[in-house]
Amino acid sequence: MAAPGLRIATINHDMYDRHTTYTYGKVLVKKNAWLGMGCTICPGVTIGKYAVVAAGAVVTKDVPDYAVVGGVPAKVIKMLDPDQMKD
């Protein structure tokens, strides 16, 4: 599920050669992940299955399965119980 204002970035500028070199990274969003309003997913990040990304979060690192993350940069706030998940 993706809320309005979601940004998924797959390209970035090289820090040293800012005008001509770009870096790329695939973004993978796994089964039943929930991406909150206005969050940003940076290049090279994987969002785990059933993970929740809070509104406005900036995700710079992989998010584990069943994790709830939030903040800038996003950090794990809590882990969801896989046994409680309903499809």
C-alpha positions as a printed Julia matrix, in Angstrom:
87×3 Matrix{Float64}:
  0.0     0.0     0.0
  1.35    3.39   -0.97
 -0.01    6.65    0.41
 -0.06    9.98   -1.47
  3.2    11.88   -1.82
  5.44    8.8    -1.67
  8.87    9.34   -3.24
 11.02    6.45   -4.43
 14.48    7.52   -5.58
 16.62    5.24   -7.74
 19.28    7.75   -8.77
 21.64   10.07   -6.9
 24.57   12.36   -7.67
 28.11   11.27   -6.93
 29.42   13.25   -3.95
 32.72   14.12   -5.65
 31.75   14.4    -9.31
 28.41   16.12   -8.82
 27.75   17.33  -12.35
 28.53   14.31  -14.49
 28.44   11.11  -12.43
 25.28    9.48  -11.14
 24.85    6.48   -8.86
 21.92    4.1    -9.19
 20.22    1.74   -6.79
 17.22   -0.53   -7.2
 14.41   -0.19   -4.65
 12.51   -3.34   -3.68
  9.21   -3.26   -1.79
  8.14   -6.7    -0.57
  4.7    -8.23    0.02
  2.13   -6.16    1.94
  4.51   -3.38    2.95
  2.79   -0.13    3.91
  4.44    3.14    2.82
  3.1     6.2     4.63
  2.22    9.63    3.26
  5.16   11.71    2.1
  7.84    9.16    2.93
 11.02    8.95    0.87
 12.74    5.7    -0.05
 16.39    6.18   -1.05
 18.3     4.24   -3.74
 19.34    0.68   -2.97
 16.83    0.12   -0.15
 14.67   -2.98    0.4
 11.43   -2.66    2.37
 10.66   -6.0     4.04
  7.37   -7.87    3.89
  4.6    -6.48    6.13
  6.86   -3.57    7.11
  5.35   -0.15    7.88
  7.11    3.1     6.95
  5.71    6.05    8.9
  4.52    9.22    7.18
  7.36   11.61    6.4
 10.11    9.06    7.09
 13.31    9.05    5.03
 14.46    5.46    4.55
 18.19    5.23    3.9
 18.78    1.58    4.93
 16.99   -1.72    4.45
 13.86   -2.26    6.55
 13.48   -5.76    8.07
 10.35   -7.85    7.59
  7.57   -6.86   10.07
  9.39   -3.7    11.22
  7.73   -0.34   11.86
 10.14    2.48   11.0
  9.93    6.25   11.24
 12.0     9.4    11.47
 14.73   11.13    9.5
 16.65    8.98    8.92
 14.19    6.15    9.58
 14.89    3.86   12.51
 13.06    0.78   13.77
 10.37    1.84   16.25
  8.95   -1.61   16.92
  8.56   -5.06   15.45
  5.17   -6.5    14.5
  4.16  -10.03   15.5
  4.08  -12.18   12.35
  1.53  -14.51   13.96
 -0.97  -11.64   14.21
 -0.86  -10.73   10.49
 -4.04  -11.12    8.46
 -3.89  -11.03    4.67
